[in-house]
């Protein structure tokens, strides 16, 4: 049976393959950013330092194997936009063999509860435009389109 629980710093030690799969999938779906070779180490180190205070981790487990995770952080909006604390869901991943069990939904709901407990009243996330399954999930959880992020790499051409 697969269970969802709050993650700990110990869980970060085993998330490397899942984290890398998440970003490989994001790139395959159109994300432009390139993750450096030490990206996971940088990510896990920064999350570990903030975990429980300014960051949350939720994991899905099958037995003692982690098969999915959600990570999030709090951040302050600029003063000119009210300066309030916002939640930022940074990664949502479920291994393909464990999908269609509503694990992502359960984990995101747990993250929402964690943010609520921190006094956060606004939660943000980004999703690759072609990831329709994720977009449906987030809409079902009450997220709505607000902005479209556009990127342009500079230095690669002369225009």
NORZI-V768917 format. One record per pair of residues at least 4 apart in sequence whose C-alpha atoms are under 8 Angstrom apart, sorted by the first residue. I is the first residue (numbers start at 1). J is the second residue. Records with the same first field share a line. If there is no record, write none. Layout:
I: J / J
//
This chain:
1: 62 / 63
2: 60 / 61 / 62 / 63
3: 60 / 61 / 62
4: 58 / 59 / 60 / 61 / 103 / 106 / 107
5: 58 / 59 / 60 / 107
6: 56 / 57 / 58 / 59 / 110
7: 11 / 56 / 57 / 58 / 59
8: 12 / 51 / 57
9: 13 / 48 / 51
10: 14
11: 15
12: 16 / 44 / 48
14: 66
15: 19 / 66
16: 20 / 40
17: 21
18: 22 / 67 / 68 / 93 / 95
19: 23 / 40 / 93
20: 24 / 40
21: 25
22: 26 / 91 / 92 / 93
23: 27 / 35
24: 28
25: 29
26: 30 / 31 / 128
27: 31 / 32 / 33 / 34
29: 128 / 130 / 131
30: 128 / 129 / 130
31: 128
32: 151
35: 39
38: 42
39: 43
40: 44
41: 45
42: 46
43: 47
44: 48
45: 49
46: 50
47: 51 / 55
50: 54 / 55
51: 55 / 56 / 57
52: 56
54: 73 / 74 / 75
55: 71 / 72 / 73 / 74
56: 71 / 72 / 73 / 111 / 114
57: 69 / 70 / 71 / 72 / 111
58: 69 / 70 / 71 / 107 / 110 / 111
59: 66 / 67 / 68 / 69 / 70 / 107
60: 66 / 67 / 68 / 69 / 94 / 103 / 107
61: 65 / 66 / 67 / 68
62: 66 / 67
67: 94 / 95 / 98
68: 92 / 93 / 94 / 95 / 103 / 104
69: 91 / 92 / 93 / 94 / 104 / 107
70: 89 / 90 / 91 / 92 / 93 / 104 / 107 / 108 / 111
71: 89 / 90 / 91 / 92 / 111
72: 87 / 88 / 89 / 90 / 91 / 111
73: 87 / 88 / 89 / 90
74: 85 / 86 / 87 / 88 / 115 / 120
75: 85 / 86 / 87 / 88
76: 83 / 84 / 85 / 86
77: 81 / 82 / 83 / 84 / 85 / 86
78: 82 / 83 / 84
79: 83 / 84
85: 119 / 120 / 121 / 122
86: 120 / 121 / 122 / 123 / 124
87: 115 / 120 / 121 / 122 / 123 / 124
88: 123 / 124 / 125
89: 111 / 123 / 124 / 125 / 126
90: 125 / 126
92: 104 / 108
93: 104
94: 98 / 99 / 103 / 104
95: 99
98: 103
99: 103
102: 106
103: 107
104: 108
105: 109 / 137 / 141
106: 110
107: 111
108: 112
109: 113 / 141
110: 114
111: 115
112: 116 / 123
113: 117
114: 118
115: 119 / 120 / 121 / 123
116: 120 / 121
127: 131 / 134 / 135
131: 135
132: 136
133: 137
134: 138
135: 139
136: 140
137: 141
138: 142 / 143 / 144
139: 143 / 144
//
